[in-house]
Amino acid sequence: MPLNITLFLNILSLELSLCATVPTQVVLKNEYIYLKDEFQFSPETIDYTTTQKRYVSHKRNDFNDLRLENTYDYYINNLVKSGTTSILRSTQSDSEATWIYRFLKNEKVMMSELISKSCTISETIVSGRHLLVVGDSSIFNMNKHRNKITDIENRGVIQDGKTKGIYSHVNMTLCPRTYLSDILYWNQSPIKSTRNSRTTLLENKYSYNWHLGVSNSKTALKTASRLTYVFDREADSFELFYHIQEVEKENFVIRQSRNRLVNKGERKLKVLDLLKETGKNLGHYQLEIDAKNRSDWRDRTNPKNRIKRTANMGIRIIRDVELSPTRSSKEGLQPIKLHLLEVKEIDNQKGNEEIIQWRLWANHPINNLEEALGIVAYYLSRWNIEELFRTVKKKGFNQEATQLETTQAIMKQSIMTLLAAYKIM
């Protein structure tokens, strides 16, 4: 009698749930199985370190093997010195290259432990400090080398839904030096979800990577006196605001993206309409803008070069804007109050230049121009994460040009490349 595939998958899911805490996005032999109606967001993260320990010894070294620990240290130092992901070019001999290849393929070298080791920060360094945590996501495009990667058909896709690739979300901590406080990796299913996003649990959405990054960084930096998370537009989410402010009890500066309905006093109106009608001018300052050759990503044939100039920036603030939970938010969430800071170029003398403008959500006290400029400085520090990804990719190590043949080995190498890139920075 032919086996009913639906029944088989149901039995498999039940057995896995009874044996261990494994999401429905089942990981078997480092290959993802996508179940169309039950797909869940299940990233490689430090969070699973304790549940994925398959190798245990009484006398423990990293990876439960002193030789692997020494190889890790050796390869990190070589990456920093060589500035390339080419293993042959970053080692002194064929035997050393073979040593590194075996390390990246070794099952004892688990993703979760690599992330944990790479994101470990001494408590004495961060103790009692106010730290900035800047975060963002990036894509590693694997399509150019798809013929060399043996498991490419089992990998996820990137934004266009076709190109093979993996996603990474990284949090950097800025204190006297730069450190990594969290790294996530995940596959995006090639199967387009048919579920209603409003009824899907937050934990099952790809956007949950922001929440995991916040919580994991808070754990890594638990001895700090205060954290300020600094994110760009993709993080404009009520659920994330609530999580940072009400759950983690920390501060944030996040760039506004959504023109959502908000409450101001007894009135309910859109964010952009609110900015047109009200706001207190705190003052202005001058910002030096460097020249830059660039092109609009929407129209590559129409270059838009930026001329060096001094911009006169005005700052306005709208205090105590009330945001309410969205229809897709978890039950029990209450409205929260935030400040909305608008930083906008005024008296632009160059008619063909795009006006510089930022709108920032923040929960810091902002009572004067000096405190407002502090918030702007926090947001500008976000550029560090862009420089990190630039260093890892084409402007530095060129991680996407790696010659490794399996996705797990590529992800392991990219974690170590991120670590080497931040050391260089």
C-alpha positions as CSV (number, residue, x, y, z in Angstrom):
1,M,0.0,0.0,0.0
2,P,1.5,3.4,-0.9
3,L,2.4,5.6,2.0
4,N,0.2,8.6,2.5
5,I,2.7,11.5,2.5
6,T,0.5,13.8,4.6
7,L,0.2,11.2,7.3
8,F,3.9,10.5,7.1
9,L,4.8,14.2,7.6
10,N,2.3,14.5,10.5
11,I,3.9,11.4,12.2
12,L,7.4,12.8,11.6
13,S,6.5,16.2,13.1
14,L,4.9,14.5,16.2
15,E,7.9,12.3,16.8
16,L,10.3,15.2,16.5
17,S,8.2,17.3,18.9
18,L,8.3,14.5,21.5
19,C,12.0,13.9,21.2
20,A,13.3,17.4,21.3
21,T,12.4,21.1,20.9
22,V,12.8,21.2,17.1
23,P,10.8,23.7,15.0
24,T,8.7,22.5,12.1
25,Q,11.4,23.8,9.7
26,V,13.3,20.5,10.4
27,V,17.0,20.4,10.1
28,L,18.3,17.0,9.0
29,K,22.0,16.6,8.0
30,N,22.2,20.4,7.5
31,E,19.4,20.4,4.9
32,Y,16.2,22.3,5.3
33,I,12.8,20.7,4.7
34,Y,10.2,23.3,3.8
35,L,6.6,22.3,4.8
36,K,4.3,24.6,2.8
37,D,1.6,25.2,5.4
38,E,3.8,24.8,8.5
39,F,7.0,26.7,7.8
40,Q,8.5,28.4,10.8
41,F,11.4,30.8,11.2
42,S,14.2,28.8,12.6
43,P,17.6,30.5,12.3
44,E,21.1,29.3,13.2
45,T,21.7,31.3,16.4
46,I,23.5,31.3,19.7
47,D,20.1,30.7,21.3
48,Y,20.3,27.0,20.4
49,T,23.8,26.4,21.8
50,T,22.5,24.3,24.8
51,T,20.1,22.1,22.8
52,Q,22.6,21.3,20.0
53,K,25.5,20.1,22.1
54,R,26.0,16.6,20.7
55,Y,29.6,16.3,21.8
56,V,30.2,16.4,25.6
57,S,33.4,15.8,27.6
58,H,34.3,16.2,31.2
59,K,37.5,18.2,30.3
60,R,36.0,20.8,27.9
61,N,37.8,22.9,25.3
62,D,36.0,24.9,22.7
63,F,34.4,22.4,20.2
64,N,35.4,19.7,22.8
65,D,38.7,19.4,21.0
66,L,41.9,21.3,21.7
67,R,43.1,20.9,18.1
68,L,39.9,22.4,16.8
69,E,40.2,25.3,19.2
70,N,43.8,26.0,18.1
71,T,42.7,25.8,14.4
72,Y,40.0,28.4,15.0
73,D,42.5,30.8,16.6
74,Y,45.1,30.1,13.8
75,Y,42.5,30.7,11.0
76,I,41.2,33.9,12.5
77,N,44.7,35.3,12.7
78,N,45.4,34.3,9.1
79,L,42.1,35.9,7.9
80,V,43.1,39.2,9.6
81,K,46.6,39.1,8.1
82,S,45.6,38.0,4.6
83,G,42.3,39.9,4.1
84,T,40.9,37.2,1.9
85,T,38.6,34.2,2.2
86,S,40.8,32.2,-0.2
87,I,42.1,29.5,2.0
88,L,45.1,28.7,-0.3
89,R,46.1,32.4,-0.3
90,S,45.7,32.8,3.5
91,T,47.8,29.7,4.4
92,Q,51.5,28.9,4.0
93,S,51.3,25.4,2.6
94,D,48.9,22.8,1.2
95,S,48.9,20.9,4.5
96,E,47.7,24.1,6.3
97,A,45.0,24.6,3.8
98,T,43.8,21.0,4.2
99,W,43.8,21.7,8.0
100,I,41.4,24.6,7.5
101,Y,39.2,22.8,5.0
102,R,38.7,19.9,7.5
103,F,38.0,22.4,10.3
104,L,35.1,24.0,8.3
105,K,33.7,20.6,7.4
106,N,34.0,19.1,10.8
107,E,30.6,18.3,12.4
108,K,32.0,19.1,15.9
109,V,32.4,22.7,14.7
110,M,28.8,23.7,15.1
111,M,27.2,27.0,13.9
112,S,25.8,27.8,17.4
113,E,29.2,27.4,19.1
114,L,31.0,29.4,16.4
115,I,28.5,32.2,16.9
116,S,28.8,31.9,20.7
117,K,32.7,32.0,20.6
118,S,32.7,34.9,18.1
119,C,30.2,37.0,20.2
120,T,31.8,36.5,23.6
121,I,32.7,39.8,25.2
122,S,34.6,40.1,28.5
123,E,32.2,41.3,31.3
124,T,34.9,43.7,32.6
125,I,35.0,45.5,29.3
126,V,31.3,46.3,29.2
127,S,30.5,46.4,32.9
128,G,28.8,49.6,34.0
129,R,28.9,51.2,30.5
130,H,26.2,52.7,28.3
131,L,26.7,50.8,25.0
132,L,25.3,51.3,21.5
133,V,24.2,48.2,19.7
134,V,23.8,48.7,15.9
135,G,22.3,46.0,13.8
136,D,21.3,45.2,10.3
137,S,20.7,42.2,7.9
138,S,22.7,41.3,4.8
139,I,22.4,38.7,2.0
140,F,25.1,36.4,0.8
141,N,24.4,35.6,-2.8
142,M,25.4,32.1,-3.7
143,N,24.2,32.0,-7.2
144,K,27.5,32.8,-8.9
145,H,29.1,29.6,-7.6
146,R,26.0,27.4,-7.7
147,N,27.7,24.8,-9.9
148,K,30.4,24.3,-7.2
149,I,28.2,24.1,-4.2
150,T,27.0,20.5,-3.8
151,D,23.9,21.2,-1.7
152,I,22.8,24.4,-3.6
153,E,19.3,23.0,-4.4
154,N,18.5,22.6,-0.7
155,R,19.3,26.2,0.1
156,G,17.0,29.1,0.5
157,V,16.4,32.0,-1.8
158,I,16.9,35.8,-1.5
159,Q,14.6,38.7,-2.3
160,D,13.6,37.8,-5.8
161,G,12.4,34.3,-4.7
162,K,14.7,32.6,-7.2
163,T,18.4,33.4,-6.6
164,K,20.1,31.1,-4.1
165,G,21.5,32.7,-1.0
166,I,21.4,32.9,2.8
167,Y,20.5,35.8,5.1
168,S,22.6,37.0,8.0
169,H,21.6,39.5,10.8
170,V,24.4,41.0,12.8
171,N,24.5,43.2,15.9
172,M,27.7,45.2,16.7
173,T,28.4,46.8,20.0
174,L,30.2,50.1,20.1
175,C,32.2,50.8,23.2
176,P,35.9,51.7,23.6
177,R,36.3,49.1,20.8
178,T,34.0,47.4,18.4
179,Y,32.6,43.9,19.2
180,L,30.1,41.5,17.8
181,S,27.2,40.8,20.2
182,D,25.0,38.5,18.0
183,I,24.9,36.8,14.6
184,L,21.9,35.0,13.0
185,Y,21.7,32.9,9.8
186,W,18.7,31.6,8.1
187,N,17.2,30.3,4.8
188,Q,14.2,31.9,3.2
189,S,11.8,29.3,1.9
190,P,11.4,29.2,-1.9
191,I,7.8,28.3,-1.3
192,K,5.7,31.4,-1.1
193,S,3.6,31.5,2.1
194,T,-0.1,31.4,1.6
195,R,-0.9,32.3,5.3
196,N,-2.4,35.5,6.5
197,S,0.5,37.6,7.9
198,R,-2.0,39.1,10.5
199,T,-2.7,35.7,12.0
200,T,0.8,34.3,11.8
201,L,2.7,34.3,15.1
202,L,5.5,36.8,15.3
203,E,8.0,34.0,16.1
204,N,7.2,32.4,12.8
205,K,8.0,35.5,10.7
206,Y,11.4,36.4,9.2
207,S,11.1,39.8,10.9
208,Y,11.6,38.1,14.2
209,N,15.3,38.2,13.6
210,W,15.3,41.8,15.1
211,H,13.8,40.5,18.3
212,L,16.2,37.6,18.6
213,G,19.1,40.0,17.9
214,V,18.0,42.3,20.7
215,S,17.5,39.5,23.2
216,N,20.7,37.7,22.4
217,S,22.7,41.0,22.6
218,K,21.1,41.8,25.9
219,T,22.3,38.5,27.2
220,A,25.9,39.0,25.9
221,L,26.0,42.5,27.4
222,K,24.2,41.8,30.7
223,T,26.7,43.7,32.8
224,A,26.3,46.9,30.9
225,S,24.4,49.7,32.7
226,R,22.3,50.7,29.7
227,L,21.9,49.7,26.0
228,T,20.7,51.8,23.1
229,Y,19.7,49.8,20.0
230,V,20.2,51.7,16.8
231,F,18.4,50.4,13.7
232,D,17.4,51.6,10.3
233,R,14.0,51.7,8.6
234,E,13.5,47.9,8.3
235,A,13.1,47.8,12.1
236,D,10.2,50.2,12.2
237,S,7.8,47.9,14.0
238,F,5.5,48.4,17.0
239,E,6.2,44.9,18.2
240,L,10.0,45.6,18.2
241,F,9.5,49.0,19.9
242,Y,7.4,47.3,22.6
243,H,9.9,44.5,23.0
244,I,12.9,46.8,23.6
245,Q,11.1,49.3,25.8
246,E,8.7,47.2,27.8
247,V,10.3,43.7,27.8
248,E,14.1,44.4,27.7
249,K,13.7,47.8,29.5
250,E,16.3,49.4,27.2
251,N,16.5,52.4,24.8
252,F,16.5,52.7,21.1
253,V,16.8,55.0,18.1
254,I,15.0,53.6,15.0
255,R,14.4,55.4,11.7
256,Q,10.8,56.0,10.8
257,S,9.5,54.2,7.7
258,R,5.8,53.4,8.2
259,N,3.2,56.2,7.9
260,R,1.1,54.6,10.6
261,L,-1.8,56.0,12.6
262,V,-0.8,57.5,15.9
263,N,-2.5,59.3,18.8
264,K,-1.5,62.8,19.9
265,G,-3.7,64.0,22.7
266,E,-7.3,63.2,21.6
267,R,-6.5,63.2,17.9
268,K,-5.7,60.2,15.7
269,L,-3.7,60.9,12.5
270,K,-0.9,59.7,10.2
271,V,2.7,60.3,11.1
272,L,3.4,62.5,8.1
273,D,0.3,64.6,8.7
274,L,1.3,65.0,12.3
275,L,4.7,66.3,11.2
276,K,3.1,68.9,9.0
277,E,0.9,70.2,11.8
278,T,3.0,70.3,14.9
279,G,6.5,69.9,16.3
280,K,8.8,72.1,18.4
281,N,11.9,73.5,16.8
282,L,15.0,72.7,18.9
283,G,17.5,74.6,16.7
284,H,19.8,73.8,13.8
285,Y,23.4,72.7,13.2
286,Q,25.7,72.3,10.2
287,L,26.6,69.0,8.6
288,E,29.5,68.4,6.2
289,I,28.4,66.3,3.3
290,D,31.1,64.5,1.3
291,A,31.1,64.2,-2.5
292,K,30.0,60.9,-3.7
293,N,29.3,59.2,-7.1
294,R,26.2,57.1,-6.9
295,S,23.3,55.9,-8.9
296,D,19.6,55.5,-8.0
297,W,19.0,51.7,-7.4
298,R,15.7,52.1,-9.1
299,D,17.3,53.4,-12.3
300,R,20.9,52.4,-12.8
301,T,21.2,54.4,-16.0
302,N,20.5,57.7,-14.3
303,P,23.5,58.4,-12.1
304,K,23.0,60.9,-9.2
305,N,26.3,62.4,-8.1
306,R,26.5,64.2,-4.8
307,I,28.4,67.4,-4.5
308,K,30.4,68.2,-1.4
309,R,28.6,70.9,0.6
310,T,27.8,72.1,4.0
311,A,24.2,71.3,4.9
312,N,22.2,73.5,7.3
313,M,20.1,71.0,9.3
314,G,17.1,71.8,11.4
315,I,15.8,69.7,14.2
316,R,12.2,69.4,15.4
317,I,10.6,67.1,18.0
318,I,7.1,65.8,18.7
319,R,7.1,64.5,22.2
320,D,4.9,61.7,23.7
321,V,3.4,60.3,20.5
322,E,1.2,57.4,21.4
323,L,1.5,54.2,19.2
324,S,-1.1,51.5,19.5
325,P,-0.7,47.8,18.8
326,T,-1.4,46.7,15.3
327,R,-4.1,44.2,14.3
328,S,-1.4,41.5,13.9
329,S,0.2,42.3,17.4
330,K,0.1,39.8,20.2
331,E,-2.8,40.0,22.6
332,G,-2.1,42.0,25.8
333,L,0.3,44.6,24.3
334,Q,-0.5,48.1,25.5
335,P,0.0,51.5,23.7
336,I,3.4,53.1,24.2
337,K,4.6,56.7,24.0
338,L,7.7,57.7,22.0
339,H,9.4,60.8,20.8
340,L,9.6,61.6,17.1
341,L,12.6,63.5,16.0
342,E,12.8,65.1,12.5
343,V,16.2,66.1,11.2
344,K,15.8,68.0,7.9
345,E,18.1,70.0,5.6
346,I,16.9,73.6,5.2
347,D,17.9,76.3,2.7
348,N,19.3,73.8,0.2
349,Q,21.2,75.9,-2.4
350,K,21.6,73.0,-4.8
351,G,18.4,72.4,-6.6
352,N,19.5,69.1,-8.1
353,E,20.6,67.7,-4.7
354,E,18.3,65.4,-2.7
355,I,17.4,67.0,0.6
356,I,18.8,65.1,3.6
357,Q,16.1,64.1,6.0
358,W,15.7,61.6,8.8
359,R,12.8,60.9,11.1
360,L,13.8,59.0,14.2
361,W,11.7,57.2,16.8
362,A,13.4,57.3,20.2
363,N,12.5,56.7,23.9
364,H,15.4,58.7,25.3
365,P,14.6,62.0,27.2
366,I,15.0,64.8,24.7
367,N,14.6,68.2,26.3
368,N,17.0,70.4,24.3
369,L,19.2,70.7,21.2
370,E,22.2,69.1,22.9
371,E,20.2,65.9,23.8
372,A,18.7,65.9,20.3
373,L,22.1,66.0,18.7
374,G,23.1,63.1,20.9
375,I,20.3,61.1,19.3
376,V,21.4,62.1,15.8
377,A,25.0,61.0,16.7
378,Y,23.6,57.6,17.8
379,Y,21.8,57.1,14.5
380,L,24.9,58.2,12.5
381,S,26.9,55.5,14.3
382,R,24.8,52.9,12.4
383,W,27.1,53.4,9.5
384,N,29.6,51.1,11.3
385,I,27.4,48.1,10.4
386,E,27.4,49.0,6.8
387,E,31.2,49.3,6.8
388,L,31.3,45.8,8.4
389,F,29.4,44.2,5.6
390,R,31.4,46.1,3.0
391,T,34.6,44.7,4.6
392,V,33.2,41.2,4.5
393,K,32.0,41.5,0.9
394,K,33.4,43.1,-2.2
395,K,35.3,45.9,-0.6
396,G,37.3,43.5,1.5
397,F,37.3,39.7,2.0
398,N,34.9,39.1,-0.9
399,Q,33.1,36.3,1.0
400,E,30.6,35.7,-1.8
401,A,33.5,34.6,-4.0
402,T,34.4,31.7,-1.6
403,Q,35.4,28.4,-3.3
404,L,33.9,26.2,-0.5
405,E,31.5,23.5,-1.7
406,T,28.8,23.2,1.1
407,T,26.5,25.8,2.6
408,Q,27.4,24.9,6.1
409,A,31.1,25.4,5.5
410,I,30.4,28.7,3.8
411,M,28.3,29.9,6.7
412,K,31.0,28.8,9.2
413,Q,33.6,30.7,7.2
414,S,31.5,33.8,6.9
415,I,31.1,33.9,10.7
416,M,34.9,33.9,11.1
417,T,35.1,36.5,8.3
418,L,32.8,38.7,10.2
419,L,35.0,38.3,13.3
420,A,38.1,39.1,11.3
421,A,36.4,42.1,9.7
422,Y,35.5,43.7,13.0
423,K,39.0,43.1,14.3
424,I,40.3,45.0,11.3
425,M,37.8,47.8,11.8
